[in-house]
Amino acid sequence: MSRPSPFGHPFLLGFDEIEQALDRVSKAAGDGYPPYNIERLARTEQEPERLRITLAVAGFTRGQLDVMLEENQLVVRGRQVDDRERHFLHRGIAARQFQRVFLLADGMEVLGADLSNGLLSIDLVRPEPERVVRRIDILARD
């Protein structure tokens, strides 16, 4: 039995893309690696209000990480290559790959990324939208 769509109401027109985005996000939510935080940073005199995504990527170098903007998705990938030259007596830290995808709203911009102390921080900003008010002329047809 399928669940009725919350966007099926006749007053909600053109929200098909939001419903598809919610479906994509719910399917990708299963993997918890790497752990991450999302925080809101208050506006300062020099910076607008922004969001910061921080991922725990201990053991990854800058060259092993990719941050890409693919349409409206922020995609973070990590690739570590298994070093065959090393002989481990105990292997508790696996060389591992990951891909973490964040769906961005229209207008979101990536300001930059920073790797420090095993934490990858990515700053995002949403420019203030212009308020649009427009009168629609009504034609009289007799």
Secondary structure, DSSP 4 states (H G I P E B T S, - for coil): -PPPPTT-STT--S-HHHHHHHHHHHHHTT---S-EEEEEEPP-SSS--EEEEEEE-TT--GGGEEEEEETTEEEEEE-----TT---S---S----EEEEEEPPTT-EEEEEEEETTEEEEEEE-PPPPP---PPPPPP--
